Amino acid sequence: VAVAATMLSGMVISWVQLDGPANLLGNDYGESLLRKLVIVAIVIGVALYNKFRLTPALERGEAGSTARIRRSIRVEYALYVVVVGAAMSLTLPTPPRATAAQGAAGGAMAMATEGFKATVQSAEGYSV
């Protein structure tokens, strides 16, 4: 349930940030998102391999199964770290939604930075 809820929330925010699936390619944000999705798919594949191949082998007491599952779990943990890094990289490029808003404002946007906080002022108002 938690994985499904996380995936659903990720799809919703991605849809909002991309402003449609056509913007998945051809911009830094979409390409960063694709990299993250590939890594997440690999993590899910490793988890499924653990659950359906390695765990039953461990339960049957097969020789070497303990070492195989330990190694696989280490790989899975390392991939989790890579996923977090990929998620953090999504904060660097400007999402297509924001680029479209800037174009709609006619480029009349002023940005003031305050530490890690940025306030963008456009003709329509403020966005933080």
C-alpha positions in Angstrom: 0.0 0.0 0.0 2.8 2.4 0.9 4.6 1.8 -2.4 1.4 2.3 -4.4 0.6 5.5 -2.5 4.2 6.8 -3.1 4.0 5.9 -6.8 0.6 7.6 -7.2 1.7 10.8 -5.5 4.9 10.8 -7.7 2.8 10.4 -10.8 0.5 13.3 -9.8 3.3 15.7 -9.0 5.2 14.7 -12.1 2.0 15.4 -14.2 1.7 18.8 -12.6 5.4 19.7 -13.0 5.6 18.4 -16.6 2.4 20.1 -17.6 1.6 17.0 -19.7 3.4 13.9 -21.0 4.7 15.6 -24.1 7.2 17.5 -21.9 8.9 14.4 -20.6 11.5 14.6 -23.3 13.5 17.6 -24.5 14.1 19.4 -21.2 16.4 18.8 -18.2 13.5 18.2 -15.8 11.9 15.5 -17.9 15.2 13.8 -18.5 16.1 13.9 -14.8 12.7 12.4 -14.0 13.2 9.6 -16.6 16.6 8.7 -15.0 14.9 8.5 -11.6 12.1 6.3 -13.0 14.6 3.9 -14.5 16.4 3.6 -11.2 13.2 3.1 -9.3 12.2 0.4 -11.8 15.6 -1.4 -11.1 14.9 -1.1 -7.4 11.5 -2.7 -7.8 13.1 -5.5 -10.0 15.7 -6.2 -7.3 13.0 -6.3 -4.6 10.8 -8.7 -6.6 13.9 -10.9 -7.2 14.5 -10.9 -3.4 10.9 -11.8 -2.6 10.2 -14.4 -5.2 13.6 -16.0 -5.8 16.0 -15.4 -2.9 13.5 -15.5 0.1 12.1 -18.9 -0.9 15.6 -20.2 -1.4 16.5 -19.0 2.1 13.4 -20.6 3.5 14.3 -23.9 1.9 17.8 -23.6 3.5 19.6 -23.8 0.1 23.4 -23.5 0.4 24.7 -20.0 -0.2 21.2 -18.4 0.0 22.1 -16.3 3.0 25.1 -14.7 1.2 23.0 -14.1 -1.9 20.2 -12.4 -0.1 22.6 -10.3 1.9 24.4 -9.2 -1.2 21.1 -8.4 -3.0 19.9 -6.3 0.0 23.2 -4.3 -0.1 22.6 -3.6 -3.7 19.0 -2.6 -3.0 20.2 -0.2 -0.2 22.8 1.3 -2.6 20.1 1.8 -5.2 17.9 3.6 -2.6 20.6 6.1 -2.1 20.9 6.6 -5.8 17.1 7.1 -6.0 17.3 9.8 -3.3 20.1 11.5 -5.2 18.0 11.3 -8.4 15.0 12.8 -6.6 17.2 15.6 -5.2 18.4 16.3 -8.7 14.8 17.1 -9.7 15.1 20.3 -7.6 17.8 21.7 -9.9 16.2 22.1 -13.4 13.2 24.3 -13.9 10.1 22.2 -14.6 8.2 22.9 -17.8 5.2 24.2 -15.8 7.4 27.0 -14.4 8.9 27.8 -17.8 5.4 28.0 -19.3 4.3 30.4 -16.5 7.4 32.6 -17.2 6.5 32.7 -20.9 2.9 33.6 -20.1 4.1 36.5 -17.9 6.0 37.8 -20.9 9.3 37.3 -19.2 8.4 40.0 -16.7 9.4 38.0 -13.6 11.7 39.2 -10.8 13.4 36.7 -8.5 14.6 37.5 -5.0 16.5 34.8 -3.1 16.6 34.5 0.6 18.9 31.7 1.6 17.2 28.5 0.3 13.9 30.3 -0.3 13.1 31.9 -3.6 10.2 34.3 -4.3 9.1 34.7 -7.9 7.0 37.8 -8.7 5.1 37.8 -11.9 2.4 40.1 -13.4 -0.3 37.8 -11.9 1.1 37.9 -8.3 3.6 36.0 -6.2 4.6 32.4 -6.1 6.8 31.0 -3.4 
